[in-house]
Amino acid sequence: MSTPPSQPPQQPAQQPAHPNPHPQQPPQPQAHPHRPLPRAPPQQLFTGRHFLYAMVASVGAGMLTMTFYKARQQKLAEAKRAYDERGR
């Protein structure tokens, strides 16, 4: 049904202002004088990317260690061979 043109359209009634306009959100904590409020939510400290970096670093360290180990073994083998040839 349409309203007759002589009557102005009625406005919906205004609801009284609520002290918390978003009731589903918890009230904000009050600032402590000696401790400022945290500015962001705490971050996850150890992620999958960090795990990947740790694994790559571990493999690299193992490869470097094996390189040094093989070089040392080769030097020892050469020294042993030279000692055996000289001792005969």
C-alpha positions as CSV (number, residue, x, y, z in Angstrom):
1,M,0.0,0.0,0.0
2,S,1.2,3.5,-0.8
3,T,0.8,6.5,1.5
4,P,-1.4,9.3,0.2
5,P,0.7,12.2,-1.1
6,S,-0.8,14.7,1.5
7,Q,0.8,12.8,4.5
8,P,4.6,13.0,4.9
9,P,6.4,9.6,5.3
10,Q,6.9,8.6,8.9
11,Q,10.4,8.3,10.2
12,P,11.3,5.1,12.3
13,A,11.7,5.9,16.0
14,Q,15.3,6.5,17.1
15,Q,16.6,4.0,19.6
16,P,18.5,5.4,22.7
17,A,22.2,5.4,22.4
18,H,23.8,2.3,23.9
19,P,27.0,2.8,26.0
20,N,28.7,0.0,24.0
21,P,27.7,0.3,20.3
22,H,29.2,-3.2,19.6
23,P,27.9,-5.5,22.4
24,Q,29.5,-8.6,20.9
25,Q,33.0,-7.1,21.4
26,P,34.5,-7.2,24.9
27,P,35.1,-3.9,26.6
28,Q,38.6,-2.5,26.0
29,P,41.0,-2.9,29.0
30,Q,42.0,0.2,30.8
31,A,45.6,1.4,30.2
32,H,47.9,0.7,33.2
33,P,50.1,3.7,34.1
34,H,53.3,1.6,34.1
35,R,52.5,-0.9,31.3
36,P,51.3,0.2,27.9
37,L,48.7,-1.9,26.1
38,P,50.1,-4.3,23.4
39,R,49.7,-2.7,20.0
40,A,49.3,-6.0,18.1
41,P,48.3,-9.6,18.9
42,P,51.2,-11.8,19.7
43,Q,52.8,-13.4,16.7
44,Q,53.5,-17.1,16.2
45,L,57.2,-17.4,17.0
46,F,58.1,-20.5,15.1
47,T,56.4,-21.1,11.7
48,G,56.8,-23.6,8.9
49,R,59.1,-21.2,7.1
50,H,61.4,-21.0,10.1
51,F,61.4,-24.8,10.2
52,L,62.4,-24.9,6.5
53,Y,65.2,-22.4,7.1
54,A,66.5,-24.5,10.0
55,M,66.5,-27.7,7.9
56,V,68.4,-26.0,5.1
57,A,70.9,-24.6,7.6
58,S,71.3,-28.0,9.2
59,V,71.9,-29.8,5.8
60,G,74.4,-27.1,4.8
61,A,76.3,-27.4,8.1
62,G,76.3,-31.2,7.7
63,M,77.7,-30.9,4.1
64,L,80.4,-28.5,5.3
65,T,81.4,-30.8,8.1
66,M,81.6,-33.8,5.8
67,T,83.7,-31.8,3.3
68,F,86.2,-31.1,6.1
69,Y,86.0,-34.7,7.4
70,K,86.8,-36.1,3.9
71,A,89.7,-33.6,3.4
72,R,91.1,-34.7,6.7
73,Q,90.7,-38.4,6.0
74,Q,92.4,-37.9,2.6
75,K,95.4,-36.1,4.2
76,L,95.7,-38.9,6.8
77,A,95.6,-41.6,4.2
78,E,98.3,-39.8,2.2
79,A,100.5,-39.3,5.3
80,K,100.0,-43.0,6.2
81,R,100.9,-44.1,2.7
82,A,104.0,-41.9,2.7
83,Y,105.0,-43.2,6.1
84,D,104.6,-46.9,5.0
85,E,106.7,-46.3,1.8
86,R,109.4,-44.6,3.8
87,G,109.5,-47.3,6.5
88,R,110.2,-50.1,4.1
